[in-house]
Amino acid sequence: MVNYIWGGMFVIGIVFGMINGTMDQVNEALFVSAKEAVTLCLGLMSILVFWLGLMKIAEESGLLDKLSTLFKPFMRWLFPEVPPNHPAMGYILSNMMANTFGLGNAATPLGIKAMEQLKKLNGGKATVSRSMVTFLAINTSSVTLIPTTVIAIRMNYDSHSPTDIVFPTIIATAISAIGGIAIDRYFYYRRKKNGRE
């Protein structure tokens, strides 16, 4: 669906440019944007490689396992249907860690793997389970301590203080995470009270 939306926007832009006689500006914008996109990607690559490397070190050193043990009671409360040693729990924790360090690109494949495992636990049904809803809420509103990607973009565009975004990001994402979990729990306990869980 997203491909259709982007394709539609592209076609509309071209047609609009032809009607208004601004095709020169459209062509210039295409080439300038393409150049900026490549420059931005190369700038982001170094930051992402650095943090992904740190995540790999944390994984190899056993730090992620220790964090998993530390957060296990909280995770059991959030995902009571998921067995503690199930692969889904490992993917969920890894996704949360990646989001915590602002590595959305790294978190996405981990999130997809977590959803695949949660779907298996749900018996492959077409409807989502409570754990899948909870994970989606947390993934969407997760706490970010270091917004790596945003810092990299700000550095790429010569921001004087690229890390000024850190404190506001922590506050905003903490509020969104608390709100997401609170709403998820509210609907869970309401369904449980009504005998639908």
N, C-alpha and C positions, 0 to 999 in steps of 0.2 A: 504493500500500500504506500509506503514512504517513497519508493521509487516512482510510483505513478504521480505522487504529489510533486516531487522535484521535477520530474519530466514535464508535467503540466505547467509548472511555474516557468520553466525554461522556454517552452513553446509560446506561452503567453507573452513573455518578455520579448522574444524575437518578433512576434506578430505586432506587438505594440510599437516596437522600434521601427518596423517597416511602415506602419500606418503613419507614425509621427515624423518619419524621415530622419530618425536619429540612429540609424544603423552604424554609423561611424563611432558614435559614443558607446553603443552596445559592444561592438568589436573591441574597442579600446578597454572597456571595463572587463571583458572576458580575459584578455591577455594579461592585464595588470593583476586581476584577481588570481589567475592561475599562477603567476610568478610569486605573489604574496603567499599563496597556499603552500607552495613548495618550500619557500623560505621559512614559513611558520612551522611546517612539519619537521624540517631539519633542525630547527631550534628546539622544538619539543622533544625530539628524539634523544638528545643527550641527557636531558633531565629525566625522562622516563627510563632510559637504560640504567641510569644511576640508581634510581629508586627501586627498579625491578631487581637490580643486582643486590641491593640491601635486603629486599624481601627474600631473595634466594639464599643469602647468607643466613637470614633469620630462620628460614626453613631448615637448612642443612645443620645449623647449630642447635636445633631443638627449641629455639625460642618460641616458634609458633605452637609447638606442642605444649610448652609451659603456659602460654597465653590461653590455649584451649582448656587446660586444666583449671586455670584461674577463673575463666568465664563460664565454666561448665554449669554451675548452679543457675546462673542467669540464663544460659542457653536452654537448660532443661525447663525453666519456667516459660520461656518464650516458645519453645518447640517441644511440648511434652510428648507428641506422637512420634518424634524422631528418636530412634535408639542412640545412646551416647556414642557408640563406636561405628555408627553407620557413615558411609562416605559422604552423605549429604551434609552431615555436621561439619566435616572437615572443609568442604567447599564453602559452606556458609561462613565459617570463621575466616577462611582465607579471603573471601569476598569482602567481609567487613573490615579486615585489616588493610586491604588494598584501598578501599574507600576512605578509611581513616587517614591514609597518607595521600589522598587526593589523586589516586591512580585509577581514574575511571576507566581508561582503556584496558588496564590490566584486570580490573574488577569485573568487566563485562563477561569475558569467557568463563570466569569462575562462577558468576551468577547463573549463566546458562547451564553449566554443569550441575550446580546445586538444584536448579529447577528440574533438570532431567532426573536426578536422583529422587527428588521429592515426588515427582510424577510416578516413578516406579513404586514408591511407598504407597502411593494413592491407588495402586492397582492399574495404572495406565488410563484412568477414567478421563473423559473429556472435561469434566467439571473440576475446578480447583479445590484443593484441600485447604483446611484452616492454616496449616503450616506454610503453604505456598502464598497465601494472602499475607501472612505475617512477614515472611521473607521479602516479599515485594514492597511492603510498607517500610521495612528497615532499610532495604537496598536503596529505595528512592529518597529516604530522609536521613541517611546515615551521618553520624558525627564525623567531621573532617578536621583533623588537627593541623595538617600541613597541606594546603591546597596547591599541590605541586604543579598541576597543569596551568592553573591561573597565574601562579608566580612566573612560570616559564613564558607565558604569553606576555605578561607585563614586562619582563626582562627583554623579550624580543622586540617590543615596541618602545624601548629606552625609557621605561618608567624610572623616576628618581628614587622611589622607595617601593620596589616590587613586593616586599614582604609586609607592607602595611595592611594587606588584606587578611593576614593570618588571624588576628584577634576577632575582627568582625565575623569571619567565617566560622570560627569555633562557636561563637555565641549563636549565630543564625542556625548552624547545623545542629547544635545541641537542642535548641528550641524545637526545630523541625523533627528531630529524632524522638524527643519526649512526646511531642504531639502525636506523631505517627504511632508510637507504641501505645499511648493512652487511648487513642481512637480504636486501634485494633483490639485491645483488651476489653474496651467497653462493649463493642459489638460481639466479641467472643462470649463474655459473661452474660450478656443479654440473651444470646442464642441458647446458651447453656441453661439459663433460668427458664426459658420457654420450652425446654426439652427438645431442642432441635440439634443438639451437639452430642 
